[in-house]
Amino acid sequence: MAALAFVVDGRDVEVEDDGASLLEVLRDRLGLRTAKDGCSPQGQCGCCTMLVDGVPRVACVTPARRVRGRSITTLDGLEVGVRQAWADAFCAAGASQCGFCTPGIIMRLAALPDHSPAAVEQALLAHLCRCTGWRTILEAASAVGEGGPADDGRPERDWDAAAARAELEGGVAQAVGPQLALGAGGFADDTAPADALVAVRDGSGGWAVAETLIEARRAAGKVQGRRTTLALRWPVEVPEGRWDRTLQTTWVEPAYLEPDASWCEPGGVPATPLANGGAFGGKLASVAPATARALADRHGRAVRVLLSREDVVRLEPKRPPLAAGVRSDGTGVVRVARTPGIADAIRSAAPGVTVEEIDVAGPPTSAAVRAAGWAEAAVLMASLGDVDRVVSLSGGWAEAAVSDQGVRVRVGPGRPLDSVVLRSYCVGAAHMALGSVWSEGIAVDEDGCPRDLTIRSFGILRAKDMPPVDVEIVEEGGEPVECSTAVFAAVAAAAWRALGFPPRWPARRAGTPTG
C-alpha cells in the first residue's frame, strides 16, 4: 500500500494511503484530537476545521491523499500566544460551554484577517454551535481583533463557582476555563485508548467491529445521510373546541454537536457520552455506554462505540410533537405524542389543562429533552397574559421581549455565582428558543422514519440569523437556582407574540402553513 507524506504542525509524517479521511488520520493515527467529528462525516458542522497550507478546510470530507506534500496546521500547531489569546477571549466572553465545536471555530477565525462582525458572521456560516447562541463568539472574535480581552480591573473569576453555575444550567458536572475552548472537555472519544477496537452500527441493527474507523464503516456499509425534500408534518391534530390560543409542533432534534460516543475496557465502567455537556437531555438513555461494555467483554479488548449523525437522528429521542388548545382562564386540552413523564411535565406548567397522550408513528421522544412539555405549556400560559414572564420549576425566573432590535432578557437566578457563565447559558437558551419558534424541525415520513439526516437540516439558527441578546441579571440573593429553562420558555413566548401567535411552529420555516 502506498504511503502519504505531509507535514502536520511542523512535523513530517507518513501514513498508509488506505482511503481514510484527513480527520481519521489526524485523530486515530496521529492522536491529534482537538479536531472533532460532529457530523460524521457530512462536512456541515465545521468542528473538524484545520488549515491546509494556511487555508481553512473541513477534514472529515477531505481524503488524506489530497494533502500529500502539503502543510497541515491543527489547533495544537497554532503559535502558543495566538492559541492562548483565543482561549482567553472565548472564556472571558462565555463563548464556549461544552467546548466541542469551538476548536474548529477558532481555527477558522484565527485564519481570518478581518474580525469585524460582518466578516466573522460570514466565516461562521461554515460552522454550527448549539450551546452559545453565537453572540458571545462574535464578542470573543472582536476582543481578539482588538488585542485580547479587556483588563477592566474585574477580580479573578472563581472557577469552582463558574463550574457550579454551569452544572446548574447544563444538568451535569461541567468544567469552566480557557482550556475548554481548545477542546479539552474530556469527551469520550478523545480519551479512548489508541489501540481500542472501533464499533459502528451496521445496516441490520447490529454493530460492525474493526481495528480502525474506516474499516468499521466499510464493514457496516455506511450510507451517507441526506436532507429530504419531504415537507415537515404536524402529526397531532388540535383538539376540537373554542380556544383563545392554539399551537401545533413537530418533531425537534436536540441537535447536540457531539454524536454519542463511549468506550470501555473488558469488565470496566464505560466512558460517559455526556462528557463536558448535558446534550440538552438527549443522551441520558444513549445506547453507547452499554454497547461499549458488552462489546469489550465479548472481544476481550477495549472498544470505542461511535454513533454517526444519521444514527443519532434515527435512534436518539426528540422533542415530542403536540397540539394544544387553551382558553384565557388557563384551561384547555393538550394532545401529545405518548412519552413517559410528558403529561406531568405539561401539567406542572399548566395545571388547568387536560393532557391526552396519543400514539404517533415517529422517532423516539423523551420528556428529558430540554424542558420538553413544560416549556410548551409555559409558553401557552404566558401567551394568555401581557408579560412574557416564566418561573422555572427550580424557582429561577425570566422575562423576555423580542423585537426588530433584538432580544431583551431579565433573569432572576438567585445568587449568580458567575455572571459570564450565566449570561452564556441565557444567550444559548434564547438561541434555542428562537429556533424552536422560527425554524427548527425534522421531516418524518408517514411510517415514522426521520428523513432529515444531515445536521444542516435541523433548522438551527446560523450566526448571521441570530439577533443581539441583552441579558440583565437581577441579583435577589438566596440560593443559586437554574434559570435557562425559564429563559428558553420566556424568549419562545416573546418570539411567538412578536409574530402574532401563528398556530404552528416552526413559523418561519418555508412551507409552514400559516392557518
C-alpha positions in Angstrom: 0.0 0.0 0.0 1.4 3.4 -1.0 2.4 5.9 1.7 1.3 9.5 2.1 3.8 12.1 3.3 2.9 15.5 4.5 3.6 18.0 7.3 1.4 18.3 10.5 2.1 21.1 12.9 5.6 21.4 11.6 6.4 17.7 11.8 7.0 15.4 8.9 4.6 12.5 9.0 4.0 9.4 6.8 0.8 7.3 6.8 -0.7 4.5 4.7 -2.9 5.6 1.8 -5.9 3.4 2.5 -8.6 5.9 1.6 -9.0 7.4 5.0 -10.1 11.0 5.5 -7.7 13.6 6.9 -9.8 13.7 10.1 -9.4 9.9 10.6 -5.7 10.2 10.1 -5.2 13.1 12.5 -7.4 11.7 15.3 -6.9 8.0 15.1 -3.4 7.6 13.7 -1.6 10.7 14.9 -3.5 11.1 18.1 -4.4 14.8 17.4 -7.9 15.1 18.9 -8.5 18.8 19.1 -10.3 18.4 15.7 -13.8 17.0 16.5 -16.1 14.8 14.5 -19.5 16.4 14.8 -21.4 15.4 11.6 -19.8 12.1 10.9 -18.8 12.9 8.1 -21.1 15.3 6.3 -18.8 18.3 6.0 -21.5 20.5 7.6 -20.7 21.4 11.2 -17.2 22.8 11.0 -15.9 21.0 14.1 -13.0 19.4 12.3 -11.7 22.6 10.7 -7.9 22.9 10.3 -5.6 24.8 8.0 -4.2 23.2 4.8 -1.4 25.5 3.6 -2.9 28.2 5.7 -6.4 27.9 4.3 -9.3 26.6 6.5 -10.7 23.2 5.4 -13.0 20.7 7.0 -11.1 17.4 7.4 -13.9 14.9 7.6 -14.6 15.1 3.9 -11.0 15.7 2.8 -9.4 12.5 1.6 -5.9 12.3 3.2 -4.4 11.6 -0.2 -5.4 15.1 -1.3 -3.0 16.7 1.2 0.1 14.7 0.1 3.1 17.0 0.3 1.2 19.9 1.9 1.3 21.5 5.3 -1.5 20.9 7.9 -2.0 23.1 11.0 -4.3 21.9 13.8 -5.2 23.8 16.9 -2.2 22.3 18.6 0.0 23.7 15.9 -1.1 27.4 16.3 1.6 29.6 17.8 1.2 29.4 21.5 0.4 33.0 22.1 -2.2 33.0 19.4 -3.9 29.9 20.7 -3.9 31.3 24.3 -5.3 34.6 23.1 -8.3 32.8 21.5 -8.8 30.6 24.6 -8.8 33.5 26.9 -11.1 35.6 24.8 -13.6 32.7 24.4 -13.5 32.1 28.2 -13.9 35.8 29.1 -16.9 36.2 26.7 -18.6 32.9 27.7 -18.2 31.8 24.1 -17.6 28.2 24.9 -19.7 25.9 27.0 -19.1 22.2 26.2 -16.1 23.2 24.0 -16.8 20.6 21.3 -17.4 23.0 18.3 -15.0 25.8 19.4 -11.7 24.3 18.2 -12.9 24.3 14.7 -14.3 27.8 15.0 -11.1 29.1 16.5 -9.1 27.7 13.6 -11.3 29.4 11.0 -11.3 32.7 12.9 -7.6 32.6 13.5 -7.1 32.5 9.8 -9.4 35.4 9.2 -7.6 38.7 8.5 -10.7 40.8 9.4 -12.6 40.3 12.7 -15.4 42.7 12.0 -18.8 41.4 12.9 -19.8 41.0 9.3 -16.7 39.1 8.4 -17.0 36.8 11.4 -20.6 36.1 10.7 -19.8 35.2 7.2 -17.0 32.9 8.3 -19.2 31.2 10.8 -21.6 30.1 8.0 -19.3 27.1 7.8 -20.0 26.2 11.4 -22.7 25.2 13.8 -22.8 25.8 17.6 -25.7 24.6 19.7 -24.7 25.9 23.1 -23.7 29.5 23.0 -26.1 31.3 20.8 -23.3 32.8 18.6 -23.3 36.4 20.1 -20.6 35.6 22.6 -18.4 34.1 19.9 -18.7 37.4 18.0 -17.7 39.2 21.1 -14.7 36.9 21.6 -13.6 37.5 18.0 -13.9 41.2 18.4 -11.8 41.1 21.6 -9.0 39.2 19.8 -9.2 41.7 16.9 -8.7 44.5 19.4 -5.7 42.8 21.0 -7.3 40.5 23.5 -9.9 40.5 26.4 -10.0 43.9 28.1 -8.5 44.0 31.5 -11.0 46.2 33.2 -10.0 45.6 36.8 -12.5 42.9 37.5 -11.5 40.3 40.1 -10.2 37.0 39.0 -13.0 34.6 38.4 -13.8 31.8 40.8 -13.7 28.7 38.6 -15.4 26.5 41.1 -18.3 28.9 41.2 -18.4 29.2 37.5 -18.5 25.4 37.2 -21.3 25.2 39.8 -23.4 27.6 37.7 -22.6 25.6 34.5 -23.7 22.4 36.3 -27.0 24.1 37.4 -27.8 25.2 33.9 -26.5 22.2 32.0 -27.7 19.5 34.3 -24.3 17.6 34.5 -20.9 18.3 36.0 -19.1 20.7 33.8 -15.6 22.3 33.9 -15.1 26.0 33.0 -11.9 27.7 32.0 -9.8 28.8 29.0 -8.8 25.2 28.1 -12.4 24.3 27.3 -12.5 26.4 24.2 -9.5 24.4 23.0 -11.5 21.1 23.0 -10.1 19.8 26.4 -13.5 18.9 27.8 -12.7 15.2 28.2 -15.0 13.9 25.5 -15.4 10.2 25.5 -13.8 9.5 22.1 -10.9 11.8 22.9 -10.0 9.7 25.9 -10.2 6.3 24.3 -7.1 4.1 24.2 -5.2 4.3 20.9 -5.4 0.5 20.4 -9.2 0.2 21.0 -11.4 -1.6 18.5 -14.0 0.6 16.8 -17.7 -0.3 16.7 -20.3 1.4 14.5 -23.8 0.4 13.7 -24.4 -1.7 10.7 -27.4 -1.8 8.4 -29.2 -4.6 10.2 -29.3 -3.1 13.7 -26.1 -4.7 14.9 -22.5 -3.5 15.2 -19.6 -3.7 12.9 -16.3 -4.0 14.9 -12.9 -3.5 13.3 -9.4 -2.3 14.1 -10.0 1.2 12.6 -12.9 3.5 12.0 -12.5 3.3 8.2 -12.6 -0.5 8.3 -15.6 -0.5 10.6 -17.5 1.9 8.4 -16.7 -0.2 5.3 -17.8 -3.4 7.1 -21.1 -1.6 8.2 -21.8 -0.4 4.6 -22.4 3.1 5.9 -24.6 5.1 3.6 -24.3 8.9 3.8 -27.4 10.6 5.1 -29.2 13.3 3.1 -31.6 16.2 3.6 -35.0 15.2 2.4 -37.4 17.0 0.1 -40.3 15.9 2.2 -42.1 18.7 4.0 -42.5 18.9 7.7 -45.5 17.3 9.2 -47.5 18.2 12.3 -48.8 14.8 13.3 -51.1 15.7 16.2 -54.4 17.4 15.5 -55.6 20.3 17.6 -58.4 19.2 19.9 -61.9 20.4 18.9 -63.2 23.3 20.9 -63.4 27.1 21.2 -59.9 28.2 22.0 -58.2 31.5 22.6 -54.9 30.1 21.6 -53.8 27.0 19.6 -50.4 25.5 18.9 -49.0 22.6 16.9 -45.4 21.5 17.0 -43.5 18.9 15.1 -40.5 16.6 16.0 -37.5 18.7 17.0 -34.0 17.3 17.2 -31.9 18.2 20.3 -29.1 18.7 17.9 -26.2 18.4 20.3 -22.9 18.7 18.3 -21.0 15.7 19.7 -22.6 12.4 18.4 -23.0 9.7 21.1 -19.7 8.0 21.9 -18.3 5.8 24.6 -15.5 3.3 25.2 -14.9 0.6 27.7 -12.3 -1.9 28.9 -13.5 -5.5 29.5 -15.3 -5.5 32.8 -14.8 -1.8 33.2 -17.0 1.3 33.5 -18.0 2.8 30.2 -17.0 6.4 29.4 -20.0 8.7 29.6 -21.2 10.2 26.4 -22.2 13.3 28.4 -18.6 14.4 29.0 -18.5 18.2 29.4 -22.1 18.9 28.4 -25.6 17.6 29.2 -26.6 17.3 25.5 -29.9 19.0 26.5 -31.1 15.7 27.9 -30.8 13.9 24.6 -28.1 11.4 25.7 -29.4 10.3 29.1 -30.6 7.0 27.6 -27.8 6.7 25.0 -27.1 3.2 23.7 -23.4 3.9 23.5 -22.2 3.0 27.1 -23.9 -0.3 27.5 -22.9 -1.3 23.9 -19.3 -0.4 24.7 -19.3 -2.6 27.8 -20.9 -5.6 26.1 -18.6 -5.5 23.1 -15.5 -5.0 25.2 -16.5 -8.1 27.3 -17.1 -10.0 24.1 -13.9 -9.2 22.4 -11.7 -9.1 25.4 -10.3 -5.6 24.4 -11.2 -2.0 24.8 -13.9 -1.0 22.3 -14.9 2.5 21.1 -18.5 2.9 20.2 -19.3 5.7 17.8 -22.7 6.8 16.5 -22.9 8.6 13.2 -25.0 11.7 12.8 -27.5 9.5 11.0 -27.6 7.1 13.9 -28.3 10.0 16.3 -31.2 11.2 14.2 -32.8 7.7 13.9 -32.1 6.4 17.4 -32.0 9.2 20.0 -35.0 11.0 21.4 -36.7 14.1 20.0 -38.9 16.7 21.5 -42.4 15.2 21.3 -44.8 16.8 18.9 -48.0 18.2 20.4 -51.2 20.1 19.6 -53.0 22.3 22.1 -56.0 24.5 22.6 -56.3 26.7 25.6 -58.7 29.3 26.9 -57.9 32.6 28.5 -58.6 31.2 32.0 -55.8 28.6 31.6 -58.0 25.6 30.9 -57.8 23.6 27.7 -56.5 20.4 26.2 -53.0 19.4 25.2 -52.5 16.3 22.9 -49.0 15.0 22.8 -47.1 12.0 21.4 -47.1 9.3 24.0 -43.9 9.8 26.1 -43.2 8.7 29.6 -43.4 11.6 32.0 -44.6 14.2 29.5 -48.1 14.6 31.0 -46.7 15.5 34.4 -44.3 17.9 32.7 -47.1 19.7 30.9 -49.3 19.9 34.0 -46.5 21.3 36.1 -46.7 24.5 33.9 -50.4 24.4 33.0 -52.3 22.6 35.8 -55.7 23.6 34.3 -55.3 21.6 31.1 -56.2 18.1 30.3 -53.4 16.1 28.8 -54.2 13.4 26.2 -51.3 11.2 25.1 -51.7 9.6 21.7 -49.7 7.1 19.7 -47.8 8.7 16.9 -45.6 6.9 14.4 -42.2 8.5 14.6 -38.8 8.5 16.2 -38.3 8.1 19.9 -39.3 11.0 22.1 -38.4 11.9 25.7 -39.5 14.2 28.5 -35.9 14.6 29.4 -35.1 16.7 26.4 -34.7 20.3 27.5 -37.9 21.3 29.3 -40.0 19.2 26.9 -43.7 19.6 27.5 -43.1 22.0 30.4 -41.7 24.8 28.1 -44.5 24.5 25.5 -47.1 24.6 28.3 -45.4 27.6 30.0 -45.4 29.4 26.6 -49.1 28.8 26.1 -49.8 30.1 29.6 -47.6 33.2 29.1 -49.3 33.9 25.8 -52.6 34.4 27.6 -51.3 37.4 29.5 -49.5 40.6 28.7 -46.0 39.8 30.0 -43.8 37.0 28.9 -42.5 36.1 32.4 -41.8 32.5 33.2 -40.8 30.8 36.5 -38.9 27.5 36.2 -39.6 24.6 38.5 -36.4 25.4 40.4 -37.6 28.9 41.1 -35.5 30.8 38.6 -37.4 33.3 36.6 -37.1 35.1 33.3 -38.8 37.9 31.4 -38.2 38.5 27.7 -39.1 40.7 24.8 -38.3 40.2 21.1 -38.3 43.0 18.6 -36.6 44.1 15.4 -33.8 45.4 17.6 -33.1 42.0 19.2 -33.9 40.1 22.3 -34.0 41.5 25.9 -33.9 39.1 28.8 -34.2 39.7 32.6 -33.4 36.8 34.8 -33.6 36.0 38.5 -31.1 33.2 39.2 -30.8 33.6 42.9 -27.0 34.1 43.6 -25.4 34.3 40.1 -22.2 32.6 41.1 -20.6 33.6 37.8 -22.2 36.2 35.6 -20.2 35.2 32.5 -21.4 31.6 32.5 -24.9 32.6 33.5 -25.1 35.1 30.6 -23.7 32.5 28.2 -26.4 30.0 29.1 -29.1 32.6 28.8 -28.0 33.6 25.3 -27.8 30.0 24.3 -31.3 29.3 25.6 -32.5 32.4 23.7 -30.9 30.9 20.5 -32.7 27.6 21.0 -36.0 29.3 21.8 -35.9 31.4 18.7 -35.0 28.3 16.7 -38.0 26.4 18.2 -40.5 29.1 17.2 -38.9 30.2 13.9 -37.1 27.3 12.2 -36.4 24.0 13.9 -38.0 20.7 13.0 -37.2 17.5 11.1 -39.2 15.8 8.4 -40.6 12.4 9.4 -42.4 10.2 6.8 -45.8 8.5 7.2 -44.1 5.4 8.6 -42.4 7.4 11.3 -38.9 7.3 9.9 -36.8 10.5 10.1 -35.8 11.7 6.7 -33.7 14.8 7.6 -30.4 13.1 8.4 -27.9 16.0 8.0 -27.1 18.4 10.7 -27.9 21.3 8.5 -31.5 20.1 8.0 -32.5 20.6 11.7 -33.2 24.3 11.3 -30.6 25.6 13.8 -30.2 29.3 13.5 -26.9 30.4 12.0 -24.8 33.2 13.4 -25.9 35.7 10.9 -29.6 34.9 11.7 -29.2 35.3 15.5 -30.2 38.8 16.8 -28.4 40.6 19.6 -29.3 39.4 23.1 -29.2 41.8 26.1 -29.2 40.0 29.4 -30.0 41.7 32.7 -29.2 39.7 35.8 -31.3 40.6 38.8 -29.4 39.7 41.9 -32.0 38.9 44.5 -29.8 36.9 46.8 -30.6 33.5 48.1 -29.6 30.1 46.9 -28.5 29.9 43.2 -31.2 28.4 41.0 -31.3 27.2 37.4 -32.9 29.7 35.1 -32.0 28.9 31.5 -35.1 26.8 31.0 -37.2 29.8 32.1 -35.2 31.9 29.6 -36.0 29.3 26.9 -39.7 29.5 27.6 -39.8 33.3 28.1 -38.0 34.0 24.8 -40.1 31.5 22.9 -43.3 33.1 24.3 -42.0 36.6 23.3 -40.9 35.4 19.8 -44.3 33.8 19.3 -46.1 37.0 20.5 -43.9 39.2 18.1 -45.1 37.0 15.2 -48.8 37.4 16.2 -49.2 33.8 17.6 -49.1 31.7 14.4 -50.7 28.3 15.1 -47.7 26.2 14.0 -44.1 26.1 14.9 -41.6 26.5 13.3 -43.4 29.6 12.0 -40.7 30.9 9.7 -39.7 27.6 8.0 -40.5 27.5 4.3 -43.7 25.5 3.7 -45.2 26.0 7.2 -48.9 26.7 6.8 -50.0 30.0 8.5 -53.5 29.0 9.4 
